[in-house]
Amino acid sequence: MDLEEAFRTVGEFGPYQKRAVAVLLLVQVYMACQSMLIVLIGAAPEERVEEVLQVAEFPEENDSIVTEWLLVKHQAYKVSLAGSLFFAGLLVGNVVFGPLSDRIGRRPVYLTGLFMEVLFGYVTAFAPSYEVFAVSRLLVGVMNGGIGLVCFVLTQEYVGKSYWAMTGTLTSMTFAVGIALFGALGYLIRPWRSLATAANSSGVLFLLLSVTLPESPRWLYSQGRTQRAEEVLRYMALRNGHAAADLQLRHVRPGNHGNGGGAGVLQLVLHPVLRLRTAVLMYVWYACSLLYYGLTLGAGVASGSPYRNIAMYGLVELPAYPLCMYFINKHWAGRRKSMAVFLCLAGAACLCTMFIPEDRGSVLSVTSLSLLGKLMVSAAFNIAYVYTSELYPTVIRNAGLGVCSMSCRVGGILAPFVPSMRSLHSSLPFMVFFLSGVSAGCVGLLLPETLLRPAAETLEELGGSAHGRVLESKPLLYQDHHK
């Protein structure tokens, strides 16, 4: 039997897979805490300067890296720098861990990365100087980006294909819940070193739970290790309460599911259709990341309690996922229009903040519009993940997603500096978000619609040139039926 038939025998999403996916989802909470850490531990309280001594004094109740290492005035950039180093680490982690997990396996790379992230997380909490702190944030970012990629792949590869959309969406939703929980944790634990220690310690528990996870049977099968894949599948079947003693996979040679011999990152540049699609998608992913992380990281400097703001910026994402899943499956909306509209609405919400006076008691305020922008860009980001995988042929899909992910991380690297533009003009960050969102939405309309169209398997199915749009794709399935 083939692999999908084997999963139907084992149980596509049985009790064992539910427990395994639950562990991987819990890791998303830990990763969200690490991503948001700088927002609270890098908070800059109001300072009082003693004129005679020219020394900055801070209220005793405020404790952060700003107060400990006096990151004010010409040293204030170091807070944003630490945030950008984390996102630079995410970029490196995506580039390194993806191919590494394809080569040596998902499980060893995932467990090693999670162990190292917990280790470097404690270095962050006990850093004796800013320099050690900054380096530790870079290294935590490398591990966070790496295990995030492998963790997402494992949630897909442990289950049957019909459950991929659900597990992928649950991953994004749990990350959002993690952001909200971090806001609550920050409210309860104020000293920054204690907060960093508490946020990191959950990783120890999740690491211990992860040790019990098996290797991906899909990866084992793709490597030609059919017997080992059968053993993992039989174990899953046993834990699911199914009898699968006679389960036997069709033997394949290693590499049969590779990149098609010639297809690789180079084809993204050389192929005329893929070159244009990739350029558009890279900008869309960059803009999504800039808005998503820029608005989230700006929660700490928005008016009101930073802890409440962070929690709201996490919880506001939750309605985005069912919302986008509804629209992308409607023939009058689809992937292309839905993504473009959500991006434009995110930019428009940010533009409106420039005309609203800051009024904490008003329903229509800068904070509420920022939250609306976060809701819209979260929906657009989720669509981008689904849409991108459908736009690339199977033989080059991993390469396309990898390049888009790298572009996404560039937006993340720049995001921590955008909220700090408030020092130049209060509306400047929102103008950046507005221009990024609307331009990405308009550019995204150049892409072809993929709803009800069969996915391309080879480069030949795309055609050799891109006449008209970037765009042209296979006919609609329902049109094919009526021919």
GUDO-279620 format. One line per 2 residues: number of its first residue (from 1); for each residue x, y, z of C-alpha. Coordinates in nm, 3 decimals. Layout:
N
NUM> X Y Z | ...
//
This chain:
483
1> 0.000 0.000 0.000 | 0.106 0.361 -0.046
3> 0.156 0.601 0.244 | -0.187 0.765 0.238
5> -0.356 0.426 0.232 | -0.139 0.324 0.526
7> -0.253 0.630 0.724 | -0.615 0.541 0.657
9> -0.542 0.196 0.801 | -0.354 0.335 1.102
11> -0.597 0.620 1.163 | -0.539 0.959 1.000
13> -0.585 1.152 1.324 | -0.627 0.895 1.599
15> -0.573 0.936 1.974 | -0.196 0.887 1.945
17> -0.157 1.152 1.675 | -0.376 1.389 1.876
19> -0.141 1.355 2.174 | 0.169 1.399 1.957
21> 0.026 1.707 1.784 | -0.081 1.846 2.125
23> 0.282 1.833 2.242 | 0.396 2.016 1.928
25> 0.123 2.277 1.979 | 0.237 2.335 2.338
27> 0.584 2.409 2.203 | 0.424 2.692 2.004
29> 0.330 2.858 2.335 | 0.695 2.845 2.445
31> 0.811 2.982 2.109 | 0.561 3.269 2.128
33> 0.693 3.367 2.472 | 1.048 3.379 2.336
35> 0.934 3.586 2.037 | 0.759 3.843 2.258
37> 1.011 3.852 2.542 | 1.185 4.174 2.432
39> 0.854 4.364 2.434 | 0.832 4.351 2.815
41> 1.192 4.307 2.930 | 1.294 4.588 2.694
43> 1.020 4.828 2.807 | 1.147 5.182 2.862
45> 0.987 5.347 3.170 | 0.972 5.722 3.211
47> 1.306 5.849 3.334 | 1.395 6.136 3.566
49> 1.728 6.306 3.504 | 1.910 6.460 3.797
51> 2.046 6.788 3.652 | 2.345 6.817 3.881
53> 2.471 6.460 3.838 | 2.326 6.404 3.489
55> 2.218 6.056 3.597 | 1.895 5.893 3.480
57> 1.671 5.764 3.758 | 1.379 5.526 3.711
59> 1.082 5.437 3.932 | 1.170 5.145 4.159
61> 0.881 4.930 4.037 | 1.014 4.934 3.678
63> 1.273 4.670 3.604 | 1.399 4.593 3.253
65> 1.719 4.574 3.051 | 1.672 4.948 2.994
67> 1.698 5.028 3.364 | 1.974 4.774 3.436
69> 2.208 4.874 3.153 | 2.083 5.234 3.107
71> 1.976 5.187 2.746 | 1.850 5.543 2.703
73> 1.932 5.839 2.479 | 2.202 5.732 2.232
75> 2.197 5.378 2.376 | 1.822 5.329 2.324
77> 1.874 5.168 1.982 | 2.017 4.861 2.155
79> 1.669 4.749 2.262 | 1.546 4.739 1.902
81> 1.878 4.584 1.799 | 1.823 4.294 2.039
83> 1.479 4.236 1.887 | 1.621 4.246 1.535
85> 1.897 4.001 1.628 | 1.629 3.756 1.736
87> 1.458 3.784 1.396 | 1.792 3.760 1.216
89> 1.836 3.435 1.406 | 1.496 3.317 1.278
91> 1.621 3.374 0.924 | 1.937 3.170 0.984
93> 1.736 2.896 1.157 | 1.498 2.865 0.860
95> 1.788 2.838 0.616 | 1.990 2.586 0.820
97> 1.736 2.364 0.995 | 1.509 2.294 0.697
99> 1.772 2.121 0.478 | 1.926 1.963 0.789
101> 1.597 1.799 0.886 | 1.557 1.676 0.528
103> 1.901 1.518 0.549 | 1.927 1.364 0.897
105> 1.566 1.350 1.011 | 1.298 1.561 1.177
107> 1.322 1.421 1.529 | 1.697 1.467 1.603
109> 1.700 1.818 1.459 | 1.385 1.916 1.649
111> 1.501 1.778 1.985 | 1.851 1.924 1.953
113> 1.712 2.263 1.853 | 1.464 2.272 2.142
115> 1.734 2.172 2.392 | 1.967 2.445 2.263
117> 1.691 2.706 2.269 | 1.616 2.630 2.633
119> 1.988 2.647 2.712 | 2.039 2.983 2.541
121> 1.713 3.105 2.697 | 1.871 3.067 3.039
123> 2.178 3.254 2.913 | 1.939 3.540 2.830
125> 1.791 3.534 3.180 | 2.129 3.539 3.356
127> 2.329 3.750 3.108 | 2.592 3.956 3.295
129> 2.608 4.225 3.023 | 2.414 4.360 2.729
131> 2.660 4.204 2.485 | 2.601 3.853 2.622
133> 2.228 3.923 2.626 | 2.228 4.032 2.259
135> 2.426 3.727 2.144 | 2.194 3.497 2.339
137> 1.890 3.652 2.167 | 2.050 3.584 1.829
139> 2.113 3.220 1.921 | 1.764 3.175 2.069
141> 1.629 3.314 1.743 | 1.830 3.063 1.537
143> 1.687 2.773 1.739 | 1.336 2.922 1.747
145> 1.324 2.964 1.371 | 1.465 2.618 1.313
147> 1.238 2.421 1.544 | 0.939 2.629 1.437
149> 0.986 2.506 1.082 | 1.043 2.141 1.182
151> 0.760 2.153 1.437 | 0.517 2.273 1.169
153> 0.630 1.995 0.933 | 0.586 1.730 1.204
155> 0.229 1.839 1.278 | 0.160 1.768 0.911
157> 0.360 1.448 0.872 | 0.217 1.268 1.175
159> -0.137 1.282 1.032 | -0.326 1.201 0.712
161> -0.329 1.457 0.433 | -0.695 1.545 0.489
163> -0.600 1.691 0.830 | -0.307 1.908 0.713
165> -0.509 2.231 0.689 | -0.649 2.178 1.038
167> -0.315 2.102 1.209 | -0.147 2.390 1.026
169> -0.416 2.634 1.138 | -0.402 2.501 1.495
171> -0.028 2.573 1.497 | -0.090 2.941 1.413
173> -0.376 2.966 1.662 | -0.170 2.820 1.946
175> 0.111 3.067 1.875 | -0.145 3.347 1.914
177> -0.265 3.199 2.243 | 0.100 3.188 2.355
179> 0.129 3.563 2.292 | -0.177 3.625 2.511
181> -0.045 3.397 2.789 | 0.288 3.580 2.784
183> 0.105 3.907 2.851 | -0.056 3.748 3.159
185> 0.279 3.604 3.271 | 0.443 3.946 3.239
187> 0.172 4.100 3.455 | 0.233 3.844 3.731
189> 0.615 3.846 3.718 | 0.775 4.190 3.695
191> 1.157 4.165 3.746 | 1.286 4.105 3.394
193> 1.526 3.826 3.489 | 1.251 3.640 3.673
195> 1.018 3.682 3.376 | 1.281 3.554 3.132
197> 1.348 3.254 3.358 | 0.979 3.170 3.398
199> 0.906 3.206 3.025 | 1.200 2.982 2.940
201> 1.136 2.714 3.203 | 0.821 2.591 3.027
203> 1.054 2.476 2.751 | 1.207 2.220 2.988
205> 0.869 2.052 3.036 | 0.791 2.054 2.665
207> 1.135 1.911 2.589 | 1.071 1.618 2.824
209> 0.732 1.558 2.659 | 0.890 1.577 2.312
211> 1.141 1.300 2.384 | 0.860 1.045 2.343
213> 0.775 1.162 1.989 | 0.868 0.925 1.702
215> 1.045 1.004 1.379 | 0.820 1.115 1.093
217> 0.705 0.807 0.900 | 0.675 1.022 0.588
219> 1.040 1.128 0.611 | 1.150 0.768 0.673
221> 0.952 0.655 0.369 | 1.095 0.931 0.149
223> 1.446 0.818 0.247 | 1.378 0.460 0.142
225> 1.374 0.337 0.505 | 1.049 0.153 0.443
227> 1.087 -0.103 0.721 | 1.144 0.165 0.985
229> 0.846 0.364 0.852 | 0.630 0.052 0.883
231> 0.742 0.007 1.245 | 0.642 0.365 1.333
233> 0.305 0.327 1.158 | 0.234 -0.004 1.333
235> 0.316 0.159 1.668 | 0.075 0.444 1.587
237> -0.193 0.190 1.489 | -0.143 -0.001 1.815
239> -0.178 0.317 2.022 | -0.485 0.412 1.817
241> -0.644 0.075 1.893 | -0.622 -0.056 1.536
243> -0.480 -0.385 1.416 | -0.214 -0.328 1.150
245> 0.011 -0.631 1.180 | -0.011 -0.689 0.804
247> 0.068 -0.326 0.715 | 0.323 -0.325 0.435
249> 0.434 -0.024 0.235 | 0.525 -0.019 -0.130
251> 0.903 0.001 -0.155 | 1.054 0.311 -0.312
253> 1.406 0.416 -0.383 | 1.553 0.703 -0.178
255> 1.511 1.036 -0.348 | 1.195 0.948 -0.544
257> 1.025 1.240 -0.370 | 1.306 1.481 -0.416
259> 1.325 1.795 -0.626 | 1.283 1.633 -0.962
261> 1.649 1.618 -1.058 | 1.691 1.969 -1.191
263> 1.444 2.178 -0.997 | 1.589 2.381 -0.714
265> 1.629 2.737 -0.592 | 1.801 2.823 -0.923
267> 1.480 2.740 -1.111 | 1.301 3.013 -0.917
269> 1.525 3.260 -1.097 | 1.555 3.092 -1.437
271> 1.196 2.985 -1.501 | 1.002 3.286 -1.641
273> 0.673 3.209 -1.462 | 0.833 3.113 -1.131
275> 1.063 3.415 -1.137 | 0.770 3.658 -1.145
277> 0.559 3.460 -0.899 | 0.847 3.436 -0.654
279> 0.919 3.811 -0.672 | 0.554 3.890 -0.596
281> 0.527 3.632 -0.318 | 0.851 3.746 -0.153
283> 0.714 4.100 -0.126 | 0.378 3.978 0.004
285> 0.548 3.765 0.273 | 0.779 4.053 0.365
287> 0.485 4.292 0.408 | 0.282 4.037 0.607
289> 0.573 3.985 0.846 | 0.645 4.358 0.881
291> 0.282 4.434 0.971 | 0.230 4.126 1.187
293> 0.539 4.167 1.404 | 0.547 4.546 1.385
295> 0.194 4.575 1.526 | 0.258 4.301 1.784
297> 0.586 4.446 1.905 | 0.425 4.790 1.913
299> 0.182 4.664 2.176 | 0.439 4.745 2.443
301> 0.457 5.113 2.349 | 0.084 5.162 2.284
303> -0.126 5.350 2.537 | -0.258 5.161 2.836
305> -0.120 4.859 3.015 | 0.144 4.679 2.802
307> 0.041 4.346 2.957 | -0.322 4.391 2.856
309> -0.218 4.514 2.511 | 0.000 4.209 2.446
311> -0.279 3.976 2.556 | -0.527 4.153 2.326
313> -0.285 4.149 2.032 | -0.260 3.772 2.075
315> -0.629 3.697 2.129 | -0.742 3.918 1.839
317> -0.577 3.673 1.599 | -0.808 3.386 1.691
319> -1.111 3.500 1.484 | -0.879 3.554 1.185
321> -0.831 3.184 1.112 | -1.192 3.069 1.072
323> -1.259 3.397 0.891 | -0.992 3.342 0.626
325> -1.076 2.972 0.590 | -1.436 3.072 0.511
327> -1.347 3.324 0.240 | -1.072 3.134 0.060
329> -1.311 2.848 -0.018 | -1.579 3.070 -0.176
331> -1.564 3.094 -0.554 | -1.640 3.469 -0.546
333> -1.344 3.536 -0.314 | -1.085 3.261 -0.339
335> -0.721 3.283 -0.232 | -0.602 3.577 -0.442
337> -0.882 3.826 -0.371 | -0.910 3.730 -0.002
339> -0.537 3.779 0.062 | -0.532 4.111 -0.126
341> -0.840 4.245 0.053 | -0.718 4.146 0.399
343> -0.380 4.312 0.333 | -0.545 4.631 0.208
345> -0.783 4.636 0.507 | -0.487 4.593 0.744
347> -0.315 4.890 0.580 | -0.636 5.096 0.583
349> -0.686 5.029 0.956 | -0.334 5.157 1.020
351> -0.400 5.466 0.806 | -0.715 5.548 1.004
353> -0.515 5.562 1.327 | -0.349 5.878 1.198
355> -0.683 6.064 1.211 | -0.799 5.937 1.551
357> -0.691 6.126 1.866 | -0.556 5.902 2.141
359> -0.852 5.853 2.373 | -0.842 5.556 2.607
361> -1.211 5.582 2.682 | -1.325 5.576 2.320
363> -1.432 5.259 2.139 | -1.272 5.387 1.818
365> -0.914 5.450 1.929 | -0.561 5.399 1.801
367> -0.538 5.075 1.998 | -0.866 4.934 1.865
369> -0.770 5.017 1.505 | -0.428 4.861 1.559
371> -0.601 4.547 1.684 | -0.822 4.547 1.374
373> -0.509 4.575 1.161 | -0.355 4.281 1.346
375> -0.670 4.074 1.286 | -0.663 4.150 0.913
377> -0.291 4.083 0.862 | -0.316 3.758 1.061
379> -0.580 3.637 0.816 | -0.368 3.749 0.519
381> -0.059 3.576 0.661 | -0.246 3.249 0.708
383> -0.376 3.265 0.350 | -0.024 3.334 0.224
385> 0.097 3.005 0.372 | -0.181 2.805 0.203
387> -0.169 3.001 -0.123 | 0.207 2.985 -0.171
389> 0.220 2.607 -0.140 | -0.047 2.583 -0.411
391> 0.132 2.819 -0.650 | 0.450 2.613 -0.669
393> 0.474 2.273 -0.845 | 0.541 1.976 -0.618
395> 0.899 1.933 -0.740 | 0.997 2.283 -0.627
397> 0.747 2.358 -0.349 | 0.996 2.335 -0.059
399> 1.241 2.566 -0.236 | 0.967 2.822 -0.302
401> 0.841 2.817 0.056 | 1.199 2.845 0.184
403> 1.273 3.157 -0.022 | 0.943 3.319 0.081
405> 1.019 3.238 0.445 | 1.358 3.410 0.413
407> 1.186 3.721 0.277 | 0.940 3.698 0.566
409> 1.228 3.709 0.816 | 1.364 4.028 0.659
411> 1.034 4.193 0.748 | 1.070 4.054 1.100
413> 1.423 4.197 1.131 | 1.300 4.545 1.039
415> 0.978 4.522 1.246 | 1.131 4.608 1.590
417> 1.254 4.944 1.456 | 0.917 5.055 1.316
419> 0.742 5.124 1.652 | 1.048 5.326 1.760
421> 0.972 5.570 1.472 | 0.718 5.725 1.711
423> 1.008 5.936 1.841 | 1.014 6.116 1.502
425> 0.636 6.140 1.458 | 0.356 5.953 1.633
427> 0.190 5.851 1.305 | 0.505 5.744 1.118
429> 0.491 5.370 1.212 | 0.131 5.347 1.093
431> 0.218 5.520 0.765 | 0.484 5.253 0.704
433> 0.231 4.979 0.781 | -0.032 5.141 0.557
435> 0.198 5.166 0.255 | 0.332 4.813 0.304
437> -0.012 4.654 0.341 | -0.183 4.829 0.050
439> 0.110 4.788 -0.190 | 0.141 4.417 -0.107
441> -0.234 4.369 -0.151 | -0.227 4.533 -0.495
443> 0.082 4.341 -0.607 | -0.075 4.016 -0.484
445> -0.352 4.059 -0.743 | -0.095 3.972 -1.011
447> -0.098 3.612 -0.891 | -0.328 3.342 -1.036
449> -0.623 3.200 -0.849 | -0.572 2.840 -0.729
451> -0.919 2.760 -0.592 | -1.065 2.451 -0.766
453> -0.757 2.420 -0.983 | -0.536 2.108 -0.969
455> -0.189 2.162 -0.827 | 0.099 2.148 -1.076
457> 0.334 1.856 -1.024 | 0.614 1.948 -1.267
459> 0.770 2.261 -1.412 | 0.644 2.167 -1.760
461> 0.284 2.211 -1.645 | 0.349 2.582 -1.582
463> 0.445 2.652 -1.942 | 0.757 2.825 -2.060
465> 0.657 3.191 -2.054 | 0.434 3.431 -1.868
467> 0.223 3.608 -2.131 | -0.039 3.843 -1.997
469> -0.007 3.793 -1.624 | 0.233 3.624 -1.387
471> -0.057 3.435 -1.358 | -0.204 3.188 -1.590
473> -0.277 2.856 -1.429 | -0.472 2.538 -1.500
475> -0.843 2.561 -1.584 | -1.100 2.537 -1.312
477> -1.193 2.183 -1.220 | -1.564 2.246 -1.258
479> -1.500 2.396 -1.602 | -1.313 2.081 -1.701
481> -1.611 1.872 -1.597 | -1.846 2.069 -1.824
483> -1.627 2.048 -2.134
//
